[in-house]
Amino acid sequence: MNTLELRVRNLLQKDKKVEAVKLVHHSTNWGLRASKEYVDSIESGGTIKMPKFDYSKDELLSEVSQLLSRDNKIGAIKFVTEQTMMGLKEAKEYVESLQLKIK
């Protein structure tokens, strides 16, 4: 169980579902709908549903490569964090590994 899930569970135990959704939304950069679905899945006690992202692995790679070709490393990192479950450190490492391959 990750830290976010623990924090969500704690808020749900205190009947603070709206705050739990806001926490997920701000912690992950997921949309409100995806954040609510995540909280709902925890609340129901079933399988935790992770949001579905709009980009396949190849599309993600293509978009990041385009951002890097325009010298927009920060934009590429932000894009990766928004489209994946990666944290900032992992996204930065992913982008930097691609940057080395492009050069």
GICORNOR-V763190 format. One record per backbone hydrogen bond with DSSP energy under -1.0 kcal/mol. CO is the residue of the C=O (numbers start at 0). NH is the residue of the N-H. Records with the same first field share a line. If there is no record, write none. Layout:
CO->NH + NH
This chain:
1->5
2->6
3->7
4->8
5->9
6->10
7->11
8->12
10->15
11->14
15->19
16->20
17->21
18->22
19->23
20->24
21->25
22->26
23->27
24->28
30->34
31->35
32->36
33->37
34->38
35->39
36->40
37->41
38->42
39->43
55->59
56->60
57->61
58->62
59->63
60->64
61->65
62->66
63->67
64->68
66->71
67->70
71->75
72->76
73->77
74->78
75->79
76->80
77->81
78->82
79->83
86->90
87->91
88->92
89->93
90->94
91->95
92->96
93->97
94->98
95->99
96->100
97->101
98->102
